[in-house]
């Protein structure tokens, strides 16, 4: 992962174009363990199989990352029928419906599943509830790849989507006493809590996950934004428009008291006109945005005005997910075997 920008002591400064600007860096920010794992899976697959390696859907929602992998020989497609019969294929970190690996097996394709383990955990929960005869309510955003993948784990009709609190009152379910809920991993923590509260009020017997489905990285990045939003005049989120967790960070900043918050993919997207008269800027990045793009934004400010950096750390993350065994070298396989036997 790219090294973060060096921290410097901060203080009150002037406005953009009129003195120094304090940029407050939310920490943690940027890549999560699931994203790092997914990117490494593509890189390892290219090393093992050679180019091209096909990837169904963007491996993670970030064009900079996708274009970097394309330059190394990855080919991104939307559907499996775009993959030649003799080519390896990787499934994205968001997860895929069960029909996708089933079709890959039917075609004898070599495939690697890069689904984030925390998304896989939700899939397992859904299957467990279905096996126990419960109707499942999925809190999430319609059309998001993770939601499509989760709903595709079970037969049509087994999972019903809930997008907002207002949906709860309109729900018609087979048996109100035999329900369970699961959630997309990249939602707003607060918005999801409100939906869960509404579900429990209407369906007191509803079963939920033993541990929150919203992933640690989403939770931590939202909390880091909450911690700085109230003292920043503007907050910038580095991330892609199709990145759910990045979009949620913008919403969290506004709800936490920041007057303005914007999503920017690159430094070229910085809305300079909105920063006139601003001297305290918050900066973070979604879980699929690399640190190099955060540094790019900081350098864009430095080209215009003196900058002071303030680091604001909420928690320290040390999560790491194992790679698929088929991509490990002999030494790594031996190590994994010893660890498994320990």
C-alpha positions as CSV (number, residue, x, y, z in Angstrom):
1,X,0.0,0.0,0.0
2,X,1.2,3.5,-0.7
3,X,2.8,5.3,2.3
4,X,0.6,8.1,3.8
5,X,1.7,11.7,3.5
6,X,4.0,12.8,6.3
7,X,2.2,14.5,9.2
8,X,3.0,18.0,10.2
9,X,1.9,20.2,13.1
10,X,-1.1,22.2,12.1
11,X,-2.7,25.4,13.2
12,X,-5.3,27.9,12.1
13,X,-4.5,29.3,8.7
14,X,-5.8,31.5,6.0
15,X,-8.1,30.8,3.1
16,X,-7.3,29.1,-0.2
17,X,-5.4,31.7,-2.2
18,X,-5.0,33.9,0.8
19,X,-2.6,32.2,3.3
20,X,-2.3,28.7,4.7
21,X,-4.9,26.0,4.8
22,X,-5.1,23.2,7.4
23,X,-5.9,19.8,5.9
24,X,-7.2,17.4,8.6
25,X,-6.6,13.8,7.5
26,X,-9.1,11.3,8.8
27,X,-7.5,8.1,10.0
28,X,-8.2,5.3,9.1
29,X,-9.0,6.0,5.5
30,X,-8.5,4.3,2.1
31,X,-7.8,0.7,1.4
32,X,-9.4,-1.9,3.6
33,X,-8.2,-5.5,4.0
34,X,-10.8,-6.9,1.6
35,X,-9.7,-4.4,-1.1
36,X,-6.0,-5.1,-0.6
37,X,-6.7,-8.9,-0.8
38,X,-8.8,-8.5,-4.0
39,X,-6.1,-6.4,-5.8
40,X,-3.4,-8.9,-4.7
41,X,-5.5,-11.7,-6.1
42,X,-5.5,-10.1,-9.5
43,X,-1.8,-9.4,-9.4
44,X,-1.0,-13.0,-8.2
45,X,-3.2,-14.5,-10.9
46,X,-1.4,-12.5,-13.6
47,X,1.9,-13.8,-12.2
48,X,0.7,-17.4,-12.1
49,X,-1.3,-17.6,-15.4
50,X,0.1,-14.7,-17.4
51,X,-1.9,-12.1,-19.2
52,X,-4.7,-11.8,-19.9
53,X,-6.6,-12.6,-16.8
54,X,-10.3,-11.7,-16.9
55,X,-12.1,-10.1,-14.0
56,X,-15.9,-10.1,-13.8
57,X,-17.0,-6.6,-12.9
58,X,-14.6,-4.0,-11.5
59,X,-12.4,-5.8,-8.9
60,X,-13.1,-2.8,-6.6
61,X,-14.9,0.5,-7.4
62,X,-12.0,2.7,-8.3
63,X,-10.9,3.6,-11.9
64,X,-7.3,4.4,-10.9
65,X,-7.0,0.9,-9.5
66,X,-8.8,-0.8,-12.4
67,X,-6.7,1.1,-15.0
68,X,-3.5,0.1,-13.1
69,X,-4.5,-3.6,-13.3
70,X,-5.5,-3.2,-16.9
71,X,-2.0,-2.0,-17.7
72,X,-0.7,-5.2,-16.2
73,X,-2.9,-7.4,-18.3
74,X,-6.3,-7.7,-16.5
75,X,-9.4,-7.5,-18.7
76,X,-12.5,-6.4,-17.0
77,X,-15.9,-7.7,-18.3
78,X,-19.4,-7.5,-17.0
79,X,-20.6,-11.0,-17.7
80,X,-19.1,-14.5,-17.8
81,X,-20.0,-15.0,-21.5
82,X,-17.4,-12.4,-22.4
83,X,-14.6,-14.7,-21.0
84,X,-12.9,-17.1,-23.5
85,X,-13.1,-20.8,-22.6
86,X,-9.3,-21.1,-22.0
87,X,-8.9,-17.9,-19.9
88,X,-8.8,-17.6,-16.0
89,X,-11.4,-15.4,-14.5
90,X,-11.6,-13.6,-11.1
91,X,-14.9,-12.7,-9.3
92,X,-14.9,-9.2,-7.8
93,X,-14.6,-8.3,-4.1
94,X,-18.4,-7.5,-4.1
95,X,-19.4,-11.1,-4.5
96,X,-21.4,-12.8,-7.2
97,X,-24.7,-14.8,-7.4
98,X,-24.2,-18.6,-7.1
99,X,-25.2,-19.0,-10.8
100,X,-21.8,-17.4,-11.8
101,X,-19.4,-20.0,-10.3
102,X,-21.9,-22.7,-11.3
103,X,-21.6,-21.5,-14.9
104,X,-17.8,-21.2,-14.6
105,X,-17.7,-24.9,-13.5
106,X,-19.9,-26.0,-16.3
107,X,-17.5,-24.4,-18.8
108,X,-14.5,-25.8,-17.0
109,X,-13.1,-22.3,-16.4
110,X,-10.3,-21.7,-14.0
111,X,-11.7,-19.1,-11.6
112,X,-10.6,-17.4,-8.4
113,X,-13.2,-15.9,-6.0
114,X,-12.0,-12.5,-4.7
115,X,-15.2,-11.9,-2.7
116,X,-14.4,-10.1,0.5
117,X,-14.6,-12.5,3.5
118,X,-16.9,-10.1,5.3
119,X,-19.3,-10.3,2.3
120,X,-19.0,-14.1,2.3
121,X,-20.0,-14.0,6.0
122,X,-23.3,-12.3,5.0
123,X,-23.8,-15.0,2.3
124,X,-23.4,-17.7,4.9
125,X,-25.9,-16.0,7.2
126,X,-28.4,-15.8,4.4
127,X,-28.0,-19.5,3.7
128,X,-28.3,-20.4,7.4
129,X,-31.6,-18.4,7.8
130,X,-33.0,-19.9,4.6
131,X,-32.1,-23.4,5.8
132,X,-33.9,-22.6,9.1
133,X,-37.0,-21.6,7.1
134,X,-36.9,-17.9,7.7
135,X,-37.8,-15.2,5.1
136,X,-34.9,-12.8,4.8
137,X,-34.9,-9.0,4.6
138,X,-31.7,-7.5,3.1
139,X,-31.0,-3.9,4.0
140,X,-29.1,-2.5,1.1
141,X,-29.2,-0.5,-2.2
142,X,-30.9,-1.9,-5.2
143,X,-28.6,-2.8,-8.1
144,X,-25.4,-2.6,-6.1
145,X,-23.1,-5.5,-7.0
146,X,-22.9,-6.7,-3.4
147,X,-26.7,-6.7,-3.1
148,X,-27.1,-8.6,-6.5
149,X,-24.5,-11.1,-5.3
150,X,-26.2,-11.6,-1.9
151,X,-29.7,-12.0,-3.3
152,X,-28.3,-14.4,-5.8
153,X,-27.2,-16.9,-3.1
154,X,-30.8,-18.1,-2.7
155,X,-33.8,-18.8,-4.9
156,X,-35.9,-15.9,-6.2
157,X,-38.2,-14.6,-3.5
158,X,-36.2,-15.9,-0.6
159,X,-34.7,-12.4,0.1
160,X,-36.6,-9.1,0.1
161,X,-34.8,-5.8,-0.2
162,X,-35.3,-2.9,2.2
163,X,-33.6,0.4,1.2
164,X,-35.0,2.9,3.8
165,X,-37.0,3.3,6.9
166,X,-40.2,4.1,4.9
167,X,-40.0,0.7,3.2
168,X,-40.5,-1.1,6.5
169,X,-44.2,0.0,6.9
170,X,-44.9,-1.2,3.4
171,X,-43.4,-4.7,3.8
172,X,-45.6,-7.7,3.1
173,X,-43.9,-10.9,4.4
174,X,-45.0,-14.5,4.4
175,X,-44.8,-15.0,8.1
176,X,-44.1,-12.0,10.4
177,X,-43.0,-14.3,13.2
178,X,-40.4,-16.1,11.1
179,X,-38.1,-13.4,9.7
180,X,-34.4,-12.5,9.7
181,X,-32.5,-9.5,8.4
182,X,-29.0,-9.1,7.0
183,X,-27.3,-6.0,5.6
184,X,-25.0,-4.8,2.8
185,X,-21.5,-4.3,4.3
186,X,-21.0,-0.7,3.1
187,X,-24.0,1.1,4.4
188,X,-24.3,4.1,6.7
189,X,-24.1,2.8,10.3
190,X,-26.6,5.3,11.6
191,X,-29.1,4.9,8.7
192,X,-29.0,1.2,9.0
193,X,-29.5,1.3,12.8
194,X,-32.7,3.3,12.1
195,X,-34.0,0.7,9.7
196,X,-33.2,-2.1,12.1
197,X,-35.0,-0.3,14.8
198,X,-38.1,0.1,12.6
199,X,-37.9,-3.6,11.7
200,X,-37.7,-4.7,15.3
201,X,-40.6,-2.4,16.2
202,X,-42.8,-3.9,13.5
203,X,-41.5,-7.5,13.7
204,X,-40.3,-8.1,17.4
205,X,-39.3,-11.7,16.7
206,X,-37.0,-10.9,13.7
207,X,-33.6,-12.5,13.9
208,X,-30.4,-10.5,13.2
209,X,-26.7,-11.2,12.8
210,X,-24.7,-12.2,15.9
211,X,-22.2,-9.6,14.8
212,X,-23.0,-6.5,12.8
213,X,-22.9,-7.1,9.0
214,X,-21.6,-3.6,8.2
215,X,-17.8,-4.2,7.9
216,X,-15.2,-2.9,10.3
217,X,-13.7,-0.7,7.6
218,X,-16.9,1.1,6.8
219,X,-17.7,1.6,10.5
220,X,-14.2,2.9,11.2
221,X,-14.1,5.3,8.3
222,X,-17.5,6.7,9.1
223,X,-16.4,7.2,12.7
224,X,-13.2,9.0,11.7
225,X,-15.3,11.4,9.6
226,X,-17.7,12.0,12.4
227,X,-14.7,12.9,14.7
228,X,-13.5,15.7,12.4
229,X,-16.6,16.8,10.4
230,X,-17.8,19.3,13.0
231,X,-14.6,21.3,13.0
232,X,-14.0,21.3,9.2
233,X,-15.6,23.9,6.9
234,X,-15.4,21.4,3.9
235,X,-14.7,17.7,3.8
236,X,-13.4,16.0,0.7
237,X,-13.9,12.2,0.2
238,X,-11.6,10.6,-2.3
239,X,-13.6,7.8,-4.0
240,X,-15.6,6.7,-7.0
241,X,-19.2,7.7,-7.7
242,X,-20.2,4.0,-7.8
243,X,-18.5,3.3,-4.5
244,X,-21.2,2.9,-1.8
245,X,-18.9,3.3,1.2
246,X,-17.4,6.5,-0.3
247,X,-20.8,8.0,-1.0
248,X,-21.8,7.2,2.6
249,X,-18.8,9.1,3.9
250,X,-20.1,12.3,2.2
251,X,-23.5,11.8,3.8
252,X,-22.0,11.1,7.2
253,X,-19.9,14.3,7.0
254,X,-22.9,16.4,6.3
255,X,-25.0,14.8,9.0
256,X,-22.1,15.2,11.5
257,X,-22.1,19.0,11.1
258,X,-19.8,19.8,8.2
259,X,-21.4,22.5,6.0
260,X,-20.1,21.1,2.7
261,X,-18.8,17.7,1.6
262,X,-17.8,16.5,-1.8
263,X,-16.8,13.3,-3.5
264,X,-13.7,13.6,-5.7
265,X,-12.2,10.9,-7.8
266,X,-8.9,12.7,-8.5
267,X,-7.4,16.1,-7.7
268,X,-8.8,17.4,-11.0
269,X,-12.3,17.0,-9.5
270,X,-11.6,19.4,-6.5
271,X,-14.4,22.0,-6.5
272,X,-12.2,25.0,-6.0
273,X,-15.0,27.5,-6.4
274,X,-16.6,25.9,-3.3
275,X,-13.4,26.4,-1.3
276,X,-13.1,30.2,-1.6
277,X,-12.7,31.6,1.9
278,X,-12.1,28.1,3.4
279,X,-9.1,27.5,5.7
280,X,-9.9,24.1,7.4
281,X,-10.5,21.2,5.1
282,X,-11.2,17.6,6.1
283,X,-9.9,14.8,3.9
284,X,-10.6,11.1,3.8
285,X,-10.8,8.3,1.3
286,X,-13.2,5.4,0.7
287,X,-12.1,1.8,1.3
288,X,-11.3,1.3,-2.4
289,X,-9.3,4.5,-2.9
290,X,-5.5,4.2,-2.8
291,X,-3.5,6.6,-0.6
292,X,-1.6,7.9,-3.7
293,X,-4.8,9.7,-4.7
294,X,-5.1,11.4,-1.2
295,X,-1.5,12.6,-1.7
296,X,-2.5,13.9,-5.1
297,X,-5.2,16.0,-3.6
298,X,-2.8,17.4,-1.0
299,X,-0.3,18.3,-3.6
300,X,-3.0,20.1,-5.6
301,X,-3.6,22.3,-2.5
302,X,0.1,22.9,-2.1
303,X,0.3,24.2,-5.6
304,X,-2.1,26.9,-4.7
305,X,-1.4,27.8,-1.0
306,X,0.8,26.8,2.0
307,X,-0.6,23.7,3.6
308,X,-0.5,22.4,7.2
309,X,-1.4,18.7,7.8
310,X,-3.2,17.5,10.9
311,X,-3.6,13.8,11.5
312,X,-6.7,12.7,13.4
313,X,-6.6,9.0,14.3
314,X,-9.7,7.2,15.5
315,X,-8.6,3.6,15.6
316,X,-5.6,1.5,14.3
317,X,-6.5,-1.3,11.9
318,X,-4.5,-4.5,11.6
319,X,-6.9,-6.7,9.8
320,X,-5.5,-9.1,7.1
321,X,-7.3,-11.7,5.0
322,X,-5.7,-14.8,3.6
323,X,-5.3,-15.3,-0.1
324,X,-6.9,-18.3,-1.9
325,X,-4.6,-21.3,-1.6
326,X,-4.3,-21.8,-5.3
327,X,-2.4,-18.5,-5.6
328,X,0.1,-19.2,-2.8
329,X,3.7,-20.3,-3.6
330,X,5.1,-23.5,-2.1
331,X,6.7,-21.7,0.9
332,X,3.4,-19.9,1.6
333,X,1.4,-23.1,1.4
334,X,3.8,-24.8,3.8
335,X,3.5,-21.8,6.2
336,X,-0.3,-21.9,6.0
337,X,-0.3,-25.6,6.7
338,X,1.8,-25.2,9.8
339,X,-0.5,-22.4,11.0
340,X,-3.5,-24.5,10.4
341,X,-2.0,-27.3,12.4
342,X,-1.1,-25.1,15.3
